[in-house]
């Protein structure tokens, strides 16, 4: 069940980072998607919340899911970087 929650939190947080797709209409969709995917690995706020929770001796499943979600996104960083590279090359031609 923890694994399912980690996947869902990761999916929802990354879908939320696709917000720039709705703006920058003067740019191609692939450029806007590259910008959005480039934000997938950004987890500083989540890490800050985790450290604050640890400081207050809070724990439990929510903290475990938060930590594992950040770890999953860090593990997938190389895939996201390659995806952004391909999108950028497609946008500006090889």
PASEBA-1860 file (N, C-alpha, C; in nm, 3 decimals):
! residues 94
1> XXXXXXXX> 0.082/-0.119/0.000/0.000/0.000/0.000/0.087/0.126/0.000 ~ 0.199/0.122/0.071/0.291/0.237/0.073/0.342/0.264/-0.068 ~ 0.379/0.158/-0.141/0.431/0.173/-0.277/0.326/0.240/-0.366 ~ 0.201/0.199/-0.353/0.093/0.260/-0.432/0.082/0.409/-0.402 ~ 0.088/0.445/-0.274/0.078/0.585/-0.235/0.196/0.666/-0.286 ~ 0.315/0.607/-0.283/0.433/0.676/-0.335/0.416/0.705/-0.484 ~ 0.368/0.607/-0.558/0.346/0.627/-0.702/0.240/0.734/-0.728 ~ 0.132/0.732/-0.651/0.025/0.830/-0.671/0.071/0.972/-0.635
9> XXXXXXXX> 0.144/0.987/-0.525/0.194/1.120/-0.487/0.292/1.171/-0.592 ~ 0.380/1.083/-0.641/0.475/1.123/-0.746/0.401/1.164/-0.872 ~ 0.303/1.085/-0.911/0.227/1.116/-1.032/0.153/1.248/-1.018 ~ 0.085/1.268/-0.908/0.009/1.392/-0.888/0.100/1.515/-0.879 ~ 0.214/1.500/-0.811/0.303/1.616/-0.802/0.363/1.650/-0.938 ~ 0.393/1.549/-1.017/0.450/1.576/-1.149/0.344/1.628/-1.246 ~ 0.221/1.584/-1.233/0.113/1.641/-1.315/0.095/1.788/-1.281 ~ 0.106/1.821/-1.153/0.095/1.961/-1.112/0.205/2.048/-1.170
17> XXXXXXXX> 0.321/1.988/-1.195/0.433/2.064/-1.251/0.420/2.083/-1.401 ~ 0.315/2.029/-1.461/0.288/2.050/-1.604/0.212/2.180/-1.627 ~ 0.193/2.259/-1.524/0.120/2.385/-1.530/0.168/2.480/-1.639 ~ 0.301/2.491/-1.665/0.347/2.583/-1.771/0.298/2.547/-1.912 ~ 0.245/2.427/-1.932/0.192/2.391/-2.064/0.078/2.483/-2.105 ~ 0.009/2.542/-2.007/-0.107/2.625/-2.035/-0.070/2.770/-2.062 ~ 0.057/2.804/-2.049/0.102/2.941/-2.069/0.212/2.944/-2.175 ~ 0.272/3.058/-2.195/0.380/3.074/-2.294/0.333/3.029/-2.433
25> XXXXXXXX> 0.216/3.076/-2.472/0.156/3.034/-2.599/0.242/3.070/-2.721 ~ 0.337/3.161/-2.703/0.423/3.196/-2.815/0.531/3.091/-2.838 ~ 0.540/2.993/-2.750/0.638/2.884/-2.763/0.570/2.757/-2.810 ~ 0.651/2.666/-2.867/0.597/2.538/-2.912/0.564/2.452/-2.790 ~ 0.475/2.358/-2.810/0.434/2.270/-2.701/0.553/2.190/-2.648 ~ 0.643/2.148/-2.736/0.758/2.070/-2.691/0.849/2.153/-2.601 ~ 0.860/2.283/-2.627/0.939/2.369/-2.539/0.874/2.383/-2.402 ~ 0.743/2.401/-2.402/0.671/2.414/-2.275/0.675/2.284/-2.197
33> XXXXXXXX> 0.667/2.170/-2.268/0.676/2.041/-2.201/0.816/2.019/-2.144 ~ 0.918/2.061/-2.217/1.056/2.049/-2.167/1.074/2.130/-2.039 ~ 1.019/2.249/-2.034/1.024/2.331/-1.913/0.956/2.261/-1.798 ~ 0.840/2.203/-1.823/0.764/2.135/-1.718/0.835/2.010/-1.668 ~ 0.884/1.928/-1.759/0.954/1.806/-1.719/1.082/1.840/-1.644 ~ 1.144/1.950/-1.681/1.264/1.993/-1.610/1.238/2.023/-1.462 ~ 1.114/2.052/-1.428/1.079/2.079/-1.288/1.044/1.952/-1.210 ~ 1.032/1.838/-1.276/0.991/1.715/-1.208/1.082/1.679/-1.091
41> XXXXXXXX> 1.209/1.702/-1.105/1.301/1.659/-0.999/1.317/1.762/-0.888 ~ 1.251/1.875/-0.900/1.262/1.979/-0.799/1.187/1.936/-0.674 ~ 1.256/1.915/-0.564/1.192/1.869/-0.442/1.238/1.942/-0.318 ~ 1.290/2.063/-0.334/1.343/2.134/-0.219/1.236/2.164/-0.114 ~ 1.118/2.202/-0.159/1.010/2.234/-0.065/0.970/2.108/0.011 ~ 0.956/1.998/-0.061/0.922/1.872/0.004/1.027/1.829/0.104 ~ 1.154/1.846/0.068/1.262/1.811/0.161/1.258/1.902/0.283 ~ 1.228/2.028/0.263/1.218/2.121/0.376/1.107/2.082/0.472
49> XXXXXXXX> 0.992/2.043/0.417/0.880/1.999/0.501/0.917/1.872/0.577 ~ 0.989/1.783/0.512/1.031/1.660/0.580/1.123/1.693/0.697 ~ 1.219/1.783/0.676/1.310/1.819/0.786/1.235/1.889/0.900 ~ 1.138/1.971/0.867/1.058/2.035/0.973/0.980/1.929/1.050 ~ 0.920/1.832/0.978/0.845/1.725/1.045/0.937/1.644/1.136 ~ 1.058/1.617/1.090/1.153/1.544/1.174/1.191/1.625/1.297 ~ 1.202/1.755/1.281/1.236/1.843/1.393/1.129/1.842/1.501 ~ 1.004/1.824/1.461/0.893/1.819/1.556/0.861/1.675/1.599
57> XXXXXXXX> 0.948/1.581/1.564/0.930/1.439/1.597/0.801/1.381/1.540 ~ 0.762/1.430/1.424/0.647/1.375/1.353/0.696/1.262/1.264 ~ 0.616/1.164/1.245/0.657/1.051/1.161/0.536/0.980/1.107 ~ 0.550/0.853/1.089/0.438/0.773/1.041/0.440/0.754/0.892 ~ 0.332/0.701/0.840/0.327/0.669/0.697/0.339/0.791/0.606 ~ 0.283/0.905/0.646/0.291/1.023/0.561/0.435/1.067/0.541 ~ 0.514/1.063/0.646/0.656/1.100/0.634/0.731/1.000/0.548 ~ 0.703/0.872/0.568/0.768/0.768/0.487/0.733/0.785/0.339
65> XXXXXXXX> 0.607/0.812/0.310/0.565/0.831/0.171/0.632/0.955/0.112 ~ 0.645/1.061/0.189/0.711/1.183/0.140/0.857/1.157/0.105 ~ 0.927/1.089/0.194/1.068/1.059/0.170/1.084/0.970/0.048 ~ 1.004/0.866/0.039/1.015/0.774/-0.074/0.976/0.840/-0.206 ~ 0.884/0.935/-0.202/0.847/1.008/-0.324/0.964/1.090/-0.375 ~ 1.032/1.160/-0.285/1.150/1.237/-0.327/1.259/1.145/-0.380 ~ 1.278/1.031/-0.314/1.379/0.934/-0.359/1.344/0.883/-0.499 ~ 1.218/0.850/-0.522/1.177/0.801/-0.654/1.205/0.905/-0.762
73> XXXXXXXX> 1.170/1.031/-0.736/1.196/1.135/-0.835/1.345/1.155/-0.858 ~ 1.426/1.141/-0.754/1.571/1.152/-0.773/1.626/1.036/-0.854 ~ 1.571/0.918/-0.833/1.614/0.801/-0.911/1.578/0.820/-1.058 ~ 1.464/0.881/-1.085/1.417/0.902/-1.222/1.477/1.025/-1.289 ~ 1.566/1.095/-1.219/1.624/1.219/-1.272/1.688/1.199/-1.409 ~ 1.765/1.093/-1.426/1.833/1.073/-1.555/1.732/1.054/-1.668 ~ 1.621/0.987/-1.641/1.518/0.970/-1.743/1.456/1.105/-1.778 ~ 1.430/1.187/-1.676/1.373/1.319/-1.701/1.470/1.407/-1.780
81> XXXXXXXX> 1.598/1.399/-1.749/1.698/1.479/-1.821/1.704/1.437/-1.968 ~ 1.704/1.308/-1.994/1.705/1.262/-2.133/1.578/1.303/-2.207 ~ 1.466/1.301/-2.138/1.340/1.344/-2.197/1.346/1.492/-2.235 ~ 1.397/1.575/-2.143/1.409/1.718/-2.171/1.506/1.741/-2.287 ~ 1.615/1.667/-2.290/1.712/1.682/-2.399/1.647/1.651/-2.534 ~ 1.572/1.542/-2.540/1.505/1.505/-2.665/1.402/1.609/-2.706 ~ 1.327/1.662/-2.609/1.229/1.766/-2.639/1.296/1.893/-2.690 ~ 1.407/1.930/-2.629/1.479/2.050/-2.670/1.537/2.034/-2.810
89> XXXXXX> 1.594/1.918/-2.836/1.649/1.892/-2.971/1.539/1.893/-3.075 ~ 1.424/1.841/-3.042/1.312/1.840/-3.135/1.262/1.982/-3.160 ~ 1.265/2.066/-3.056/1.216/2.203/-3.070/1.305/2.287/-3.160 ~ 1.435/2.268/-3.149/1.528/2.353/-3.223/1.595/2.282/-3.339 ~ 1.549/2.163/-3.371/1.607/2.091/-3.482/1.747/2.041/-3.447 ~ 1.784/1.931/-3.504/1.914/1.874/-3.470/2.015/1.939/-3.558
END
